[in-house]
């Protein structure tokens, strides 16, 4: 079933957090769960299950998230502020994909801070930092591991196009510009391992729910293609599709 998360509902979860490397930030949960809000003793979901995790990070001005990796594929979308992600300068709206067990970063926030979504289709227990020798050693033992990273953006005012891919295994990202009342229909989610749809500005209407700016939806691989209509002022929407397992 397609999951909807409005920015208004998510705002109630906003809380102060400290990352494993000491970085300070604000964390707002949209879908799923993270180690910042899991109940004590709660078991982790299976690592091979489709398990949406979506949250917003507001990284403090000048703070640095050290280079690290995760066990899950993820997209990150910069929606406010500016900074650098590895060697890439990022500002709104930039899209970054990192495959599971791909080290990336550091993420450095500029003077205005850096705000970005982290969007995953599988559970992740937390960042594993490359500054720790045990994590570097563990990364070398992952069978079939390959470094996989891609960056697109920042978007121009008139962009409406393919941003990343499509790759042979389905990994892709698109930008859609939708007019007032215009119907939007996505690609077949079975082509990948789940899709996120993120409203950058304007609004969409779906199933009686208004998805305003910084609202999102997750479409499972077995769901029907995502459909919605543009709000009174239309909308700019990003769609991001995860790769299928096995590379094809």
C-alpha positions in Angstrom: 0.0 0.0 0.0 1.3 3.5 -0.9 2.2 5.5 2.2 1.6 9.2 2.5 3.4 11.6 4.9 2.5 15.3 5.1 4.9 17.8 6.3 2.3 19.1 8.8 2.0 15.7 10.5 5.7 15.0 10.5 6.5 18.4 12.2 5.2 17.1 15.5 8.1 14.6 15.6 10.9 17.2 15.2 13.5 16.7 18.0 17.0 17.5 18.8 19.5 14.7 18.1 23.3 14.0 18.1 24.8 11.7 15.5 27.3 9.0 16.4 30.2 11.3 15.5 28.9 14.1 17.7 27.2 16.2 15.0 24.3 18.2 16.2 21.1 18.4 14.2 17.3 18.4 14.2 15.5 15.2 13.2 12.0 15.0 11.8 10.5 11.6 11.1 8.2 11.1 8.2 8.0 7.3 7.7 9.2 4.2 9.4 11.6 4.4 12.4 15.2 5.3 13.1 17.5 4.7 16.0 16.6 8.1 17.3 13.0 7.1 18.1 13.0 3.3 18.4 11.7 1.9 21.7 14.2 0.3 24.0 14.5 -3.4 23.1 12.6 -3.0 19.8 13.9 -5.5 17.3 15.4 -4.3 14.0 13.3 -5.1 10.9 15.0 -7.7 8.6 17.7 -6.1 6.5 16.4 -7.7 3.3 12.8 -6.4 3.8 11.3 -3.4 2.0 11.0 -1.0 4.9 10.5 2.7 4.2 12.5 5.1 6.3 12.1 8.8 5.6 13.3 11.7 7.7 14.4 15.3 7.5 17.8 16.4 8.8 18.5 20.0 9.7 22.3 20.1 10.1 23.6 23.0 12.2 25.7 25.8 10.6 29.3 24.7 10.3 28.6 21.1 11.5 30.3 18.2 9.7 28.9 14.7 9.3 32.0 12.6 8.8 32.4 10.1 5.9 30.3 7.0 6.6 28.2 4.2 5.0 24.9 2.5 5.6 23.6 -1.0 5.0 20.6 0.3 2.9 20.3 2.1 -0.4 19.3 5.8 0.0 18.5 9.0 -1.7 19.2 12.4 -0.1 17.5 15.6 -1.3 18.9 19.0 -0.2 15.9 21.4 0.3 17.4 24.3 2.2 20.8 25.9 3.1 24.0 25.0 1.3 27.2 23.1 1.9 29.3 20.2 0.4 28.7 16.5 0.1 32.1 14.9 -0.5 33.5 16.9 -3.4 30.1 18.1 -4.6 28.7 21.6 -3.7 25.0 21.2 -2.9 22.1 23.6 -2.5 18.4 23.4 -3.2 17.4 21.2 -4.9 20.1 18.6 -5.2 19.6 14.8 -5.3 22.2 12.3 -4.1 22.0 8.5 -4.4 24.3 6.2 -2.4 24.1 2.5 -2.7 24.2 0.2 0.3 27.7 -0.2 1.7 29.0 2.9 -0.2 31.0 5.3 1.8 30.3 8.9 1.1 30.8 12.4 2.6 31.8 14.2 4.6 28.7 16.4 4.6 29.7 20.0 5.6 27.0 22.5 6.4 27.6 26.1 5.4 26.9 29.3 7.3 23.1 28.9 6.8 23.1 25.2 7.8 22.0 22.4 5.5 18.6 20.7 5.4 18.1 17.5 3.5 15.8 14.5 3.4 17.2 11.0 3.8 15.0 8.4 2.0 15.5 4.7 2.3 13.7 1.6 1.3 15.2 -0.7 3.9 16.0 -0.4 7.6 19.4 0.9 8.7 20.7 0.8 12.2 22.8 3.9 11.8 25.8 5.4 10.2 29.1 3.5 10.3 31.9 6.0 10.2 35.0 5.5 8.1 37.2 7.1 10.8 36.8 3.9 12.8 39.1 1.1 11.8 36.5 -1.6 12.6 34.0 -0.1 10.1 36.7 0.1 7.4 37.5 -3.5 8.0 33.9 -4.6 7.9 33.3 -2.8 4.6 36.0 -4.8 3.0 34.3 -8.0 3.9 30.9 -7.3 2.2 30.5 -9.8 -0.6 30.0 -8.3 -4.1 30.3 -4.7 -2.8 30.8 -1.9 -5.2 31.0 1.8 -4.7 27.8 3.4 -6.2 27.1 7.1 -5.9 25.3 9.7 -8.2 24.5 13.4 -7.8 22.1 15.7 -9.7 21.2 19.3 -9.4 20.7 21.9 -8.3 17.5 22.1 -10.3 16.9 25.0 -12.6 13.6 26.8 -12.6 12.4 25.2 -15.8 13.7 21.7 -15.3 11.3 18.8 -15.9 13.3 15.8 -16.9 15.2 12.7 -16.0 17.7 13.5 -13.3 19.5 10.2 -12.7 19.5 7.0 -14.8 17.6 5.1 -15.6 20.1 2.3 -14.8 19.7 -1.3 -15.9 18.5 -2.3 -12.4 15.9 0.5 -12.2 17.7 3.2 -10.2 16.4 6.5 -11.5 15.2 10.0 -10.4 12.8 12.3 -12.2 11.5 15.9 -11.8 7.9 16.7 -12.7 6.2 20.1 -13.1 2.5 19.7 -12.7 -0.1 22.4 -13.5 -3.2 23.2 -11.4 -5.6 20.3 -11.5 -3.3 18.4 -13.9 -3.1 14.6 -13.5 0.3 13.1 -12.6 1.0 9.4 -13.2 4.3 7.8 -12.4 6.2 4.9 -14.0 5.6 1.3 -13.0 7.0 0.7 -9.5 7.7 -2.9 -10.3 10.6 -1.6 -12.4 12.5 -0.9 -9.2 12.5 -1.7 -5.4 10.2 1.1 -4.3 9.7 4.8 -5.1 9.6 8.0 -3.2 7.6 11.0 -4.4 8.6 14.4 -2.8 6.7 17.6 -3.2 9.3 20.4 -3.5 6.8 23.2 -3.9 3.1 23.7 -4.6 0.8 20.8 -3.7 -0.6 17.5 -4.9 -4.0 16.0 -4.1 -4.3 12.2 -3.6 -7.1 10.2 -2.0 -8.5 13.3 -0.3 -5.1 14.2 1.2 -3.2 17.4 0.3 0.5 16.8 0.0 2.0 20.3 0.5 5.6 21.4 0.3 8.1 18.9 1.8 5.4 16.2 1.9 6.2 12.7 0.5 4.9 9.3 -0.5 6.4 5.9 -0.7 5.2 3.5 -3.4 5.9 -0.2 -2.8 7.1 -2.3 -5.8 3.8 -4.2 -5.9 1.7 -1.0 -5.8 -0.1 0.6 -8.8 1.8 3.5 -10.4 1.6 6.7 -8.3 -1.1 9.0 -9.3 -2.2 12.5 -8.0 -3.4 15.9 -9.3 -1.8 19.2 -9.1 -3.1 21.7 -6.4 -4.3 25.2 -7.0 -0.8 26.5 -8.0 0.5 23.2 -9.4 3.6 21.5 -8.0 7.2 20.6 -8.5 7.7 17.0 -7.6 10.7 14.6 -7.4 10.3 10.9 -8.0 13.2 8.6 -6.9 13.2 4.9 -7.7 15.5 2.4 -5.9 17.4 -0.3 -7.8 16.3 -3.9 -7.8 18.4 -6.3 -5.8 20.9 -8.4 -7.8 21.7 -5.6 -10.2 19.2 -6.4 -13.0 
